[in-house]
């Protein structure tokens, strides 16, 4: 996985995937919305997301949710630089 792919993945936050076998994955559709996430465990990432949502609402106005649809499958090909955890 390249640095560019990792940065692109950060845009989507968390995603749901299904392993199809033979190192292939499918990513399920998702919805981006502009709501506040509950943060009962004081997670820093959730706090930053909520702050970003507040400020973007102040700058750009209230957003409208939209669907994110992924197409195709991703075939994972490990490289010598890839670490699996």
Z-matrix of the N, CA and C atoms (Angstrom, degrees):
N
C 1 1.454
C 2 1.527 1 107.85
N 3 1.304 2 116.15 1 131.50
C 4 1.456 3 120.63 2 -177.48
C 5 1.530 4 110.51 3 -87.28
N 6 1.323 5 115.98 4 164.33
C 7 1.462 6 121.01 5 176.76
C 8 1.521 7 110.55 6 -61.19
N 9 1.327 8 116.89 7 -35.93
C 10 1.465 9 120.49 8 178.92
C 11 1.533 10 110.69 9 -63.61
N 12 1.329 11 117.15 10 -43.05
C 13 1.459 12 120.47 11 178.55
C 14 1.521 13 111.23 12 -63.79
N 15 1.327 14 117.17 13 -38.89
C 16 1.466 15 120.63 14 178.33
C 17 1.520 16 109.81 15 -64.31
N 18 1.332 17 117.49 16 -44.48
C 19 1.465 18 120.72 17 179.18
C 20 1.523 19 111.33 18 -63.89
N 21 1.318 20 117.68 19 -38.95
C 22 1.464 21 120.31 20 177.18
C 23 1.522 22 109.90 21 -64.34
N 24 1.305 23 116.93 22 -39.19
C 25 1.458 24 121.07 23 179.61
C 26 1.516 25 112.74 24 -64.19
N 27 1.320 26 117.74 25 -31.65
C 28 1.462 27 121.42 26 179.07
C 29 1.524 28 111.94 27 -63.05
N 30 1.311 29 116.90 28 -27.37
C 31 1.463 30 121.15 29 179.49
C 32 1.521 31 110.58 30 -61.26
N 33 1.321 32 116.60 31 -36.01
C 34 1.457 33 120.94 32 -174.52
C 35 1.519 34 112.97 33 -86.44
N 36 1.321 35 118.83 34 -9.44
C 37 1.462 36 119.82 35 -177.66
C 38 1.510 37 110.10 36 72.55
N 39 1.308 38 117.10 37 -123.84
C 40 1.460 39 119.07 38 178.11
C 41 1.527 40 109.06 39 -99.75
N 42 1.310 41 115.58 40 144.99
C 43 1.459 42 121.32 41 -179.42
C 44 1.521 43 108.77 42 -129.28
N 45 1.309 44 116.17 43 158.95
C 46 1.460 45 121.81 44 176.07
C 47 1.524 46 108.12 45 -107.34
N 48 1.338 47 114.93 46 129.61
C 49 1.453 48 119.71 47 -178.16
C 50 1.519 49 110.32 48 -125.51
N 51 1.311 50 114.81 49 160.30
C 52 1.458 51 122.15 50 174.01
C 53 1.514 52 107.66 51 -126.16
N 54 1.328 53 116.17 52 131.21
C 55 1.463 54 120.54 53 175.68
C 56 1.521 55 108.22 54 -82.03
N 57 1.327 56 117.33 55 125.45
C 58 1.451 57 122.12 56 -176.18
C 59 1.526 58 112.73 57 -99.51
N 60 1.316 59 117.31 58 -3.45
C 61 1.460 60 121.35 59 -174.82
C 62 1.515 61 110.18 60 95.05
N 63 1.317 62 116.36 61 163.85
C 64 1.464 63 121.97 62 178.02
C 65 1.534 64 111.91 63 53.27
N 66 1.334 65 115.78 64 40.42
C 67 1.478 66 122.77 65 178.88
C 68 1.527 67 113.98 66 58.89
N 69 1.324 68 118.58 67 27.03
C 70 1.460 69 121.81 68 179.32
C 71 1.524 70 110.42 69 -110.75
N 72 1.336 71 115.20 70 142.81
C 73 1.455 72 122.20 71 -178.81
C 74 1.514 73 110.53 72 -129.69
N 75 1.305 74 115.55 73 148.08
C 76 1.463 75 123.20 74 172.84
C 77 1.528 76 106.78 75 -116.05
N 78 1.320 77 117.36 76 138.71
C 79 1.464 78 121.57 77 176.99
C 80 1.520 79 107.93 78 -106.27
N 81 1.316 80 115.58 79 128.78
C 82 1.462 81 120.58 80 -178.86
C 83 1.524 82 111.46 81 -76.65
N 84 1.329 83 117.17 82 150.23
C 85 1.466 84 120.52 83 175.66
C 86 1.530 85 110.58 84 -58.98
N 87 1.298 86 115.43 85 155.49
C 88 1.462 87 120.73 86 -179.15
C 89 1.519 88 108.20 87 -141.94
N 90 1.306 89 115.81 88 174.50
C 91 1.459 90 121.16 89 177.19
C 92 1.521 91 107.87 90 -129.44
N 93 1.333 92 115.77 91 132.05
C 94 1.458 93 120.43 92 173.18
C 95 1.505 94 107.04 93 -96.61
N 96 1.310 95 115.03 94 128.23
C 97 1.455 96 118.83 95 175.93
C 98 1.522 97 108.93 96 -133.70
N 99 1.274 98 115.53 97 170.52
C 100 1.455 99 121.09 98 -172.54
C 101 1.523 100 110.70 99 -109.75
N 102 1.322 101 116.85 100 36.71
C 103 1.454 102 120.23 101 -178.83
C 104 1.529 103 110.67 102 -92.86
N 105 1.292 104 115.63 103 170.13
C 106 1.451 105 122.14 104 177.36
C 107 1.520 106 108.90 105 -92.24
N 108 1.310 107 115.66 106 137.33
C 109 1.457 108 121.16 107 -179.88
C 110 1.525 109 109.78 108 -90.24
N 111 1.325 110 118.31 109 138.14
C 112 1.457 111 119.97 110 173.79
C 113 1.528 112 109.12 111 -61.44
N 114 1.299 113 116.55 112 142.51
C 115 1.468 114 120.73 113 -176.07
C 116 1.521 115 109.88 114 -134.74
N 117 1.312 116 115.80 115 59.75
C 118 1.474 117 119.67 116 -175.47
C 119 1.523 118 113.00 117 -69.84
N 120 1.340 119 117.12 118 -19.74
C 121 1.461 120 120.47 119 -179.57
C 122 1.532 121 112.17 120 -103.55
N 123 1.321 122 117.50 121 11.27
C 124 1.465 123 123.25 122 179.48
C 125 1.529 124 112.30 123 52.00
N 126 1.319 125 116.34 124 47.47
C 127 1.451 126 122.58 125 178.00
C 128 1.525 127 108.95 126 -72.99
N 129 1.329 128 116.58 127 128.48
C 130 1.469 129 121.08 128 -177.03
C 131 1.526 130 112.04 129 -61.50
N 132 1.327 131 117.93 130 -38.73
C 133 1.467 132 120.43 131 -179.91
C 134 1.522 133 111.88 132 -64.26
N 135 1.332 134 116.35 133 -39.37
C 136 1.464 135 120.09 134 178.78
C 137 1.522 136 109.84 135 -68.31
N 138 1.325 137 116.41 136 -40.52
C 139 1.461 138 120.65 137 177.70
C 140 1.530 139 110.62 138 -59.81
N 141 1.331 140 117.13 139 -46.42
C 142 1.468 141 120.84 140 179.62
C 143 1.526 142 111.06 141 -63.79
N 144 1.319 143 117.19 142 -39.23
C 145 1.468 144 120.68 143 178.09
C 146 1.516 145 110.46 144 -61.85
N 147 1.336 146 116.15 145 -45.39
C 148 1.462 147 119.91 146 -178.96
C 149 1.532 148 111.50 147 -65.99
N 150 1.315 149 117.12 148 -38.99
C 151 1.464 150 120.56 149 176.89
C 152 1.529 151 109.86 150 -63.56
N 153 1.333 152 116.22 151 -44.26
C 154 1.470 153 120.52 152 177.37
C 155 1.511 154 111.92 153 -60.46
N 156 1.335 155 116.72 154 -38.67
C 157 1.466 156 120.84 155 178.56
C 158 1.525 157 110.66 156 -64.22
N 159 1.326 158 116.49 157 -41.55
C 160 1.473 159 120.91 158 179.29
C 161 1.530 160 110.24 159 -62.51
N 162 1.350 161 116.00 160 -51.18
C 163 1.465 162 119.51 161 -176.53
C 164 1.522 163 112.23 162 -66.95
N 165 1.317 164 117.65 163 -39.12
C 166 1.467 165 117.95 164 179.29
C 167 1.527 166 110.49 165 -67.39
N 168 1.336 167 117.13 166 -32.51
C 169 1.461 168 120.05 167 175.61
C 170 1.517 169 111.64 168 -65.56
N 171 1.346 170 116.20 169 -37.38
C 172 1.459 171 120.39 170 178.99
C 173 1.532 172 110.75 171 -68.47
N 174 1.326 173 116.78 172 -36.62
C 175 1.459 174 120.98 173 -176.57
C 176 1.533 175 111.61 174 -82.56
N 177 1.342 176 116.51 175 -45.74
C 178 1.464 177 120.73 176 -170.99
C 179 1.524 178 114.29 177 -107.70
N 180 1.310 179 117.16 178 -7.07
C 181 1.456 180 119.72 179 -176.82
C 182 1.521 181 111.24 180 90.28
N 183 1.301 182 115.69 181 178.11
C 184 1.452 183 121.26 182 -177.74
C 185 1.525 184 109.34 183 -70.54
N 186 1.314 185 115.73 184 132.39
C 187 1.461 186 120.35 185 -177.90
C 188 1.515 187 112.73 186 -88.66
N 189 1.298 188 115.38 187 166.63
C 190 1.456 189 122.33 188 176.30
C 191 1.524 190 107.78 189 -114.89
N 192 1.310 191 117.49 190 132.18
C 193 1.459 192 120.05 191 -178.11
C 194 1.524 193 110.76 192 -65.26
N 195 1.317 194 115.69 193 156.11
C 196 1.459 195 120.13 194 177.93
C 197 1.521 196 109.74 195 -148.24
N 198 1.312 197 115.79 196 156.26
C 199 1.458 198 122.06 197 -179.53
C 200 1.520 199 110.72 198 -85.70
N 201 1.319 200 115.47 199 146.61
C 202 1.455 201 122.53 200 173.23
C 203 1.520 202 105.73 201 -116.93
N 204 1.322 203 116.08 202 118.89
C 205 1.463 204 120.53 203 -178.47
C 206 1.521 205 109.27 204 -117.09
N 207 1.306 206 115.64 205 122.41
C 208 1.454 207 121.82 206 178.13
C 209 1.524 208 108.06 207 -95.45
N 210 1.324 209 116.57 208 143.86
C 211 1.462 210 120.21 209 -179.42
C 212 1.522 211 109.62 210 -119.69
N 213 1.325 212 115.12 211 148.65
C 214 1.452 213 120.25 212 176.28
C 215 1.513 214 112.50 213 79.25
N 216 1.305 215 115.10 214 -166.61
C 217 1.458 216 122.01 215 178.30
C 218 1.519 217 108.52 216 -127.83
N 219 1.302 218 115.44 217 162.78
C 220 1.455 219 121.28 218 177.41
C 221 1.510 220 108.09 219 -114.30
N 222 1.324 221 117.59 220 125.04
C 223 1.462 222 122.01 221 177.07
C 224 1.521 223 107.53 222 -98.76
N 225 1.321 224 115.43 223 113.21
C 226 1.462 225 121.44 224 -179.20
C 227 1.521 226 109.31 225 -75.13
N 228 1.324 227 115.47 226 126.52
C 229 1.458 228 121.50 227 177.16
C 230 1.524 229 107.95 228 -124.23
N 231 1.325 230 117.66 229 102.47
C 232 1.469 231 119.65 230 -178.37
C 233 1.526 232 111.51 231 -61.11
N 234 1.311 233 115.26 232 144.69
C 235 1.456 234 121.36 233 174.03
C 236 1.517 235 107.78 234 -116.39
N 237 1.288 236 116.53 235 173.72
C 238 1.462 237 119.48 236 179.09
C 239 1.525 238 111.32 237 -69.18
N 240 1.332 239 117.87 238 -19.88
C 241 1.462 240 121.69 239 -179.91
C 242 1.536 241 112.11 240 -88.56
N 243 1.330 242 118.26 241 -12.42
C 244 1.450 243 122.21 242 -175.21
C 245 1.515 244 110.31 243 -80.49
N 246 1.328 245 115.63 244 131.60
C 247 1.456 246 120.84 245 175.11
C 248 1.530 247 107.48 246 -108.15
N 249 1.281 248 117.10 247 130.81
C 250 1.455 249 121.72 248 176.13
C 251 1.514 250 107.92 249 -101.91
N 252 1.304 251 116.91 250 131.93
C 253 1.463 252 121.11 251 -179.71
C 254 1.496 253 109.81 252 -110.92
